[in-house]
Amino acid sequence: MNDKIAPLTSDNYPSWKQDMIAILLDRNVYDIVLGKENPPGVDATEKEKMRFKKRCNKAFSSIYLNVSKDLRPLIADITERKKAWE
């Protein structure tokens, strides 16, 4: 999949959002972004916990790196992928 898209600007949100959804689906992190996938429970293995953390990081970086540099300060301090998406 070609994941090169135009970065989010102040005037391209509708098309950016659709492109970004496709990227997040391809990377299997869209449900994490929406908050539909919860972290592994207390009984989860360290490997499962680490896998989830890596997917959360991938979700956030996918969004952050596809936002124009002038808009990045708006989400730079947000570590929750769902809040960054909103």
N, CA, C and O atoms as a GROMACS GRO file, in nm:
protein
  344
    1MET      N    1   0.084  -0.118   0.000
    1MET     CA    2   0.000   0.000   0.000
    1MET      C    3   0.088   0.124   0.000
    1MET      O    4   0.186   0.131   0.074
    2ASN      N    5   0.052   0.218  -0.081
    2ASN     CA    6   0.123   0.346  -0.083
    2ASN      C    7   0.064   0.433   0.026
    2ASN      O    8  -0.052   0.472   0.020
    3ASP      N    9   0.146   0.463   0.128
    3ASP     CA   10   0.094   0.543   0.239
    3ASP      C   11   0.140   0.687   0.233
    3ASP      O   12   0.141   0.756   0.335
    4LYS      N   13   0.178   0.732   0.117
    4LYS     CA   14   0.213   0.873   0.098
    4LYS      C   15   0.086   0.951   0.070
    4LYS      O   16   0.021   0.932  -0.032
    5ILE      N   17   0.050   1.038   0.163
    5ILE     CA   18  -0.068   1.121   0.145
    5ILE      C   19  -0.029   1.265   0.173
    5ILE      O   20   0.074   1.293   0.234
    6ALA      N   21  -0.113   1.355   0.128
    6ALA     CA   22  -0.090   1.497   0.159
    6ALA      C   23  -0.112   1.516   0.308
    6ALA      O   24  -0.212   1.469   0.363
    7PRO      N   25  -0.021   1.585   0.375
    7PRO     CA   26  -0.039   1.608   0.519
    7PRO      C   27  -0.164   1.691   0.547
    7PRO      O   28  -0.208   1.769   0.463
    8LEU      N   29  -0.218   1.672   0.666
    8LEU     CA   30  -0.334   1.750   0.707
    8LEU      C   31  -0.298   1.897   0.713
    8LEU      O   32  -0.196   1.936   0.772
    9THR      N   33  -0.382   1.978   0.651
    9THR     CA   34  -0.368   2.123   0.657
    9THR      C   35  -0.500   2.180   0.706
    9THR      O   36  -0.592   2.106   0.739
   10SER      N   37  -0.508   2.310   0.711
   10SER     CA   38  -0.632   2.373   0.758
   10SER      C   39  -0.747   2.360   0.659
   10SER      O   40  -0.861   2.393   0.692
   11ASP      N   41  -0.719   2.312   0.537
   11ASP     CA   42  -0.828   2.307   0.439
   11ASP      C   43  -0.847   2.173   0.367
   11ASP      O   44  -0.918   2.168   0.267
   12ASN      N   45  -0.786   2.065   0.415
   12ASN     CA   46  -0.804   1.937   0.346
   12ASN      C   47  -0.851   1.824   0.437
   12ASN      O   48  -0.831   1.706   0.405
   13TYR      N   49  -0.912   1.858   0.549
   13TYR     CA   50  -0.949   1.754   0.646
   13TYR      C   51  -1.034   1.641   0.588
   13TYR      O   52  -1.000   1.525   0.612
   14PRO      N   53  -1.142   1.665   0.512
   14PRO     CA   54  -1.224   1.553   0.465
   14PRO      C   55  -1.146   1.449   0.384
   14PRO      O   56  -1.160   1.329   0.408
   15SER      N   57  -1.065   1.493   0.290
   15SER     CA   58  -0.989   1.397   0.209
   15SER      C   59  -0.876   1.334   0.290
   15SER      O   60  -0.848   1.215   0.275
   16TRP      N   61  -0.812   1.414   0.376
   16TRP     CA   62  -0.705   1.361   0.461
   16TRP      C   63  -0.760   1.252   0.552
   16TRP      O   64  -0.697   1.147   0.569
   17LYS      N   65  -0.876   1.275   0.610
   17LYS     CA   66  -0.935   1.178   0.703
   17LYS      C   67  -0.958   1.044   0.633
   17LYS      O   68  -0.925   0.940   0.688
   18GLN      N   69  -1.014   1.047   0.513
   18GLN     CA   70  -1.039   0.922   0.439
   18GLN      C   71  -0.908   0.849   0.408
   18GLN      O   72  -0.900   0.728   0.422
   19ASP      N   73  -0.808   0.924   0.364
   19ASP     CA   74  -0.677   0.864   0.335
   19ASP      C   75  -0.615   0.807   0.463
   19ASP      O   76  -0.556   0.699   0.462
   20MET      N   77  -0.629   0.880   0.572
   20MET     CA   78  -0.570   0.838   0.699
   20MET      C   79  -0.639   0.713   0.752
   20MET      O   80  -0.573   0.624   0.807
   21ILE      N   81  -0.769   0.704   0.736
   21ILE     CA   82  -0.841   0.583   0.777
   21ILE      C   83  -0.787   0.462   0.702
   21ILE      O   84  -0.766   0.356   0.762
   22ALA      N   85  -0.763   0.478   0.573
   22ALA     CA   86  -0.708   0.367   0.493
   22ALA      C   87  -0.572   0.324   0.546
   22ALA      O   88  -0.543   0.205   0.554
   23ILE      N   89  -0.488   0.420   0.580
   23ILE     CA   90  -0.355   0.388   0.634
   23ILE      C   91  -0.368   0.316   0.768
   23ILE      O   92  -0.302   0.215   0.791
   24LEU      N   93  -0.452   0.368   0.855
   24LEU     CA   94  -0.468   0.308   0.988
   24LEU      C   95  -0.527   0.167   0.979
   24LEU      O   96  -0.489   0.078   1.055
   25LEU      N   97  -0.620   0.146   0.886
   25LEU     CA   98  -0.674   0.012   0.864
   25LEU      C   99  -0.565  -0.082   0.814
   25LEU      O  100  -0.554  -0.195   0.860
   26ASP      N  101  -0.486  -0.035   0.719
   26ASP     CA  102  -0.378  -0.117   0.664
   26ASP      C  103  -0.277  -0.155   0.771
   26ASP      O  104  -0.222  -0.265   0.768
   27ARG      N  105  -0.253  -0.067   0.864
   27ARG     CA  106  -0.156  -0.093   0.972
   27ARG      C  107  -0.220  -0.163   1.092
   27ARG      O  108  -0.154  -0.186   1.193
   28ASN      N  109  -0.347  -0.197   1.078
   28ASN     CA  110  -0.420  -0.270   1.182
   28ASN      C  111  -0.422  -0.196   1.316
   28ASN      O  112  -0.409  -0.258   1.422
   29VAL      N  113  -0.439  -0.064   1.310
   29VAL     CA  114  -0.443   0.016   1.433
   29VAL      C  115  -0.567   0.106   1.442
   29VAL      O  116  -0.579   0.184   1.536
   30TYR      N  117  -0.657   0.096   1.346
   30TYR     CA  118  -0.772   0.186   1.343
   30TYR      C  119  -0.862   0.168   1.466
   30TYR      O  120  -0.908   0.267   1.523
   31ASP      N  121  -0.888   0.044   1.507
   31ASP     CA  122  -0.970   0.023   1.626
   31ASP      C  123  -0.905   0.080   1.752
   31ASP      O  124  -0.975   0.124   1.843
   32ILE      N  125  -0.774   0.078   1.757
   32ILE     CA  126  -0.703   0.138   1.870
   32ILE      C  127  -0.727   0.289   1.869
   32ILE      O  128  -0.754   0.348   1.974
   33VAL      N  129  -0.717   0.350   1.753
   33VAL     CA  130  -0.737   0.495   1.741
   33VAL      C  131  -0.878   0.533   1.785
   33VAL      O  132  -0.898   0.636   1.850
   34LEU      N  133  -0.975   0.452   1.749
   34LEU     CA  134  -1.114   0.481   1.785
   34LEU      C  135  -1.145   0.451   1.932
   34LEU      O  136  -1.251   0.488   1.982
   35GLY      N  137  -1.052   0.385   2.000
   35GLY     CA  138  -1.076   0.348   2.139
   35GLY      C  139  -1.161   0.223   2.153
   35GLY      O  140  -1.213   0.195   2.261
   36LYS      N  141  -1.175   0.148   2.045
   36LYS     CA  142  -1.256   0.026   2.047
   36LYS      C  143  -1.177  -0.096   2.093
   36LYS      O  144  -1.236  -0.199   2.128
   37GLU      N  145  -1.047  -0.085   2.093
   37GLU     CA  146  -0.963  -0.196   2.136
   37GLU      C  147  -0.895  -0.157   2.266
   37GLU      O  148  -0.820  -0.059   2.272
   38ASN      N  149  -0.921  -0.233   2.369
   38ASN     CA  150  -0.867  -0.203   2.501
   38ASN      C  151  -0.730  -0.267   2.520
   38ASN      O  152  -0.697  -0.365   2.454
   39PRO      N  153  -0.651  -0.211   2.612
   39PRO     CA  154  -0.522  -0.272   2.642
   39PRO      C  155  -0.541  -0.413   2.696
   39PRO      O  156  -0.648  -0.446   2.748
   40PRO      N  157  -0.440  -0.495   2.683
   40PRO     CA  158  -0.449  -0.631   2.738
   40PRO      C  159  -0.474  -0.625   2.889
   40PRO      O  160  -0.432  -0.531   2.956
   41GLY      N  161  -0.542  -0.724   2.939
   41GLY     CA  162  -0.574  -0.731   3.082
   41GLY      C  163  -0.453  -0.764   3.167
   41GLY      O  164  -0.343  -0.786   3.117
   42VAL      N  165  -0.476  -0.766   3.296
   42VAL     CA  166  -0.367  -0.791   3.391
   42VAL      C  167  -0.308  -0.930   3.375
   42VAL      O  168  -0.193  -0.954   3.412
   43ASP      N  169  -0.384  -1.022   3.319
   43ASP     CA  170  -0.335  -1.159   3.298
   43ASP      C  171  -0.255  -1.174   3.169
   43ASP      O  172  -0.202  -1.281   3.141
   44ALA      N  173  -0.246  -1.068   3.092
   44ALA     CA  174  -0.176  -1.075   2.963
   44ALA      C  175  -0.026  -1.092   2.985
   44ALA      O  176   0.029  -1.052   3.087
   45THR      N  177   0.037  -1.153   2.888
   45THR     CA  178   0.182  -1.170   2.895
   45THR      C  179   0.251  -1.038   2.863
   45THR      O  180   0.190  -0.947   2.806
   46GLU      N  181   0.376  -1.029   2.898
   46GLU     CA  182   0.454  -0.909   2.865
   46GLU      C  183   0.460  -0.890   2.714
   46GLU      O  184   0.459  -0.778   2.665
   47LYS      N  185   0.468  -1.000   2.643
   47LYS     CA  186   0.473  -0.993   2.496
   47LYS      C  187   0.344  -0.930   2.442
   47LYS      O  188   0.349  -0.847   2.352
   48GLU      N  189   0.230  -0.969   2.495
   48GLU     CA  190   0.102  -0.913   2.451
   48GLU      C  191   0.092  -0.765   2.486
   48GLU      O  192   0.045  -0.684   2.406
   49LYS      N  193   0.138  -0.729   2.604
   49LYS     CA  194   0.136  -0.589   2.646
   49LYS      C  195   0.227  -0.505   2.558
   49LYS      O  196   0.191  -0.394   2.519
   50MET      N  197   0.346  -0.557   2.527
   50MET     CA  198   0.440  -0.485   2.442
   50MET      C  199   0.386  -0.470   2.300
   50MET      O  200   0.403  -0.365   2.238
   51ARG      N  201   0.322  -0.574   2.250
   51ARG     CA  202   0.264  -0.568   2.116
   51ARG      C  203   0.158  -0.458   2.109
   51ARG      O  204   0.153  -0.382   2.012
   52PHE      N  205   0.073  -0.449   2.211
   52PHE     CA  206  -0.030  -0.346   2.214
   52PHE      C  207   0.034  -0.208   2.221
   52PHE      O  208  -0.009  -0.116   2.152
   53LYS      N  209   0.136  -0.194   2.305
   53LYS     CA  210   0.204  -0.064   2.318
   53LYS      C  211   0.265  -0.022   2.185
   53LYS      O  212   0.257   0.094   2.146
   54LYS      N  213   0.327  -0.115   2.115
   54LYS     CA  214   0.387  -0.084   1.985
   54LYS      C  215   0.280  -0.041   1.884
   54LYS      O  216   0.303   0.050   1.805
   55ARG      N  217   0.166  -0.107   1.888
   55ARG     CA  218   0.057  -0.070   1.797
   55ARG      C  219   0.003   0.069   1.831
   55ARG      O  220  -0.033   0.145   1.741
   56CYS      N  221  -0.004   0.102   1.960
   56CYS     CA  222  -0.047   0.237   2.002
   56CYS      C  223   0.051   0.341   1.951
   56CYS      O  224   0.012   0.445   1.899
   57ASN      N  225   0.179   0.312   1.965
   57ASN     CA  226   0.282   0.404   1.916
   57ASN      C  227   0.274   0.419   1.765
   57ASN      O  228   0.291   0.529   1.712
   58LYS      N  229   0.250   0.309   1.696
   58LYS     CA  230   0.237   0.314   1.550
   58LYS      C  231   0.116   0.398   1.510
   58LYS      O  232   0.122   0.474   1.413
   59ALA      N  233   0.007   0.385   1.584
   59ALA     CA  234  -0.113   0.463   1.555
   59ALA      C  235  -0.085   0.612   1.570
   59ALA      O  236  -0.119   0.692   1.483
   60PHE      N  237  -0.022   0.649   1.682
   60PHE     CA  238   0.006   0.791   1.705
   60PHE      C  239   0.104   0.845   1.600
   60PHE      O  240   0.080   0.952   1.544
   61SER      N  241   0.212   0.773   1.575
   61SER     CA  242   0.311   0.823   1.480
   61SER      C  243   0.253   0.832   1.339
   61SER      O  244   0.290   0.921   1.262
   62SER      N  245   0.164   0.741   1.304
   62SER     CA  246   0.100   0.746   1.173
   62SER      C  247   0.020   0.875   1.157
   62SER      O  248   0.024   0.939   1.052
   63ILE      N  249  -0.049   0.913   1.262
   63ILE     CA  250  -0.127   1.038   1.258
   63ILE      C  251  -0.033   1.158   1.259
   63ILE      O  252  -0.043   1.246   1.174
   64TYR      N  253   0.058   1.160   1.354
   64TYR     CA  254   0.147   1.275   1.373
   64TYR      C  255   0.227   1.306   1.246
   64TYR      O  256   0.238   1.422   1.206
   65LEU      N  257   0.282   1.204   1.186
   65LEU     CA  258   0.368   1.225   1.069
   65LEU      C  259   0.290   1.262   0.943
   65LEU      O  260   0.349   1.299   0.841
   66ASN      N  261   0.158   1.252   0.949
   66ASN     CA  262   0.075   1.291   0.836
   66ASN      C  263  -0.004   1.419   0.862
   66ASN      O  264  -0.106   1.445   0.799
   67VAL      N  265   0.046   1.497   0.955
   67VAL     CA  266  -0.008   1.629   0.986
   67VAL      C  267   0.098   1.731   0.946
   67VAL      O  268   0.216   1.710   0.971
   68SER      N  269   0.056   1.839   0.883
   68SER     CA  270   0.153   1.940   0.840
   68SER      C  271   0.229   1.995   0.962
   68SER      O  272   0.177   1.998   1.073
   69LYS      N  273   0.351   2.036   0.938
   69LYS     CA  274   0.437   2.082   1.047
   69LYS      C  275   0.378   2.200   1.123
   69LYS      O  276   0.401   2.214   1.243
   70ASP      N  277   0.302   2.285   1.055
   70ASP     CA  278   0.244   2.399   1.125
   70ASP      C  279   0.128   2.359   1.216
   70ASP      O  280   0.093   2.434   1.308
   71LEU      N  281   0.067   2.242   1.193
   71LEU     CA  282  -0.041   2.194   1.280
   71LEU      C  283   0.006   2.095   1.386
   71LEU      O  284  -0.067   2.067   1.481
   72ARG      N  285   0.126   2.043   1.372
   72ARG     CA  286   0.176   1.943   1.468
   72ARG      C  287   0.178   1.991   1.612
   72ARG      O  288   0.154   1.910   1.702
   73PRO      N  289   0.206   2.119   1.640
   73PRO     CA  290   0.204   2.161   1.780
   73PRO      C  291   0.069   2.137   1.849
   73PRO      O  292   0.063   2.125   1.971
   74LEU      N  293  -0.038   2.128   1.772
   74LEU     CA  294  -0.170   2.104   1.830
   74LEU      C  295  -0.182   1.965   1.891
   74LEU      O  296  -0.263   1.943   1.982
   75ILE      N  297  -0.101   1.869   1.842
   75ILE     CA  298  -0.108   1.733   1.895
   75ILE      C  299   0.024   1.685   1.953
   75ILE      O  300   0.033   1.571   2.000
   76ALA      N  301   0.125   1.768   1.951
   76ALA     CA  302   0.258   1.725   1.994
   76ALA      C  303   0.262   1.673   2.137
   76ALA      O  304   0.337   1.580   2.166
   77ASP      N  305   0.183   1.731   2.226
   77ASP     CA  306   0.186   1.690   2.366
   77ASP      C  307   0.081   1.584   2.399
   77ASP      O  308   0.067   1.544   2.515
   78ILE      N  309   0.008   1.540   2.300
   78ILE     CA  310  -0.095   1.438   2.322
   78ILE      C  311  -0.033   1.302   2.294
   78ILE      O  312   0.019   1.277   2.186
   79THR      N  313  -0.039   1.215   2.392
   79THR     CA  314   0.016   1.081   2.371
   79THR      C  315  -0.094   0.978   2.346
   79THR      O  316  -0.066   0.868   2.300
   80GLU      N  317  -0.218   1.013   2.376
   80GLU     CA  318  -0.328   0.920   2.350
   80GLU      C  319  -0.368   0.929   2.204
   80GLU      O  320  -0.404   1.036   2.154
   81ARG      N  321  -0.363   0.815   2.137
   81ARG     CA  322  -0.392   0.813   1.994
   81ARG      C  323  -0.534   0.858   1.964
   81ARG      O  324  -0.556   0.923   1.862
   82LYS      N  325  -0.631   0.827   2.050
   82LYS     CA  326  -0.770   0.867   2.025
   82LYS      C  327  -0.784   1.019   2.030
   82LYS      O  328  -0.854   1.077   1.947
   83LYS      N  329  -0.720   1.084   2.126
   83LYS     CA  330  -0.727   1.230   2.136
   83LYS      C  331  -0.657   1.296   2.018
   83LYS      O  332  -0.704   1.399   1.968
   84ALA      N  333  -0.548   1.239   1.975
   84ALA     CA  334  -0.477   1.294   1.859
   84ALA      C  335  -0.566   1.286   1.735
   84ALA      O  336  -0.566   1.377   1.652
   85TRP      N  337  -0.640   1.178   1.723
   85TRP     CA  338  -0.729   1.160   1.608
   85TRP      C  339  -0.843   1.262   1.611
   85TRP      O  340  -0.880   1.317   1.508
   86GLU      N  341  -0.898   1.286   1.730
   86GLU     CA  342  -1.010   1.379   1.743
   86GLU      C  343  -0.962   1.520   1.720
   86GLU      O  344  -1.042   1.614   1.726
   0.00000   0.00000   0.00000
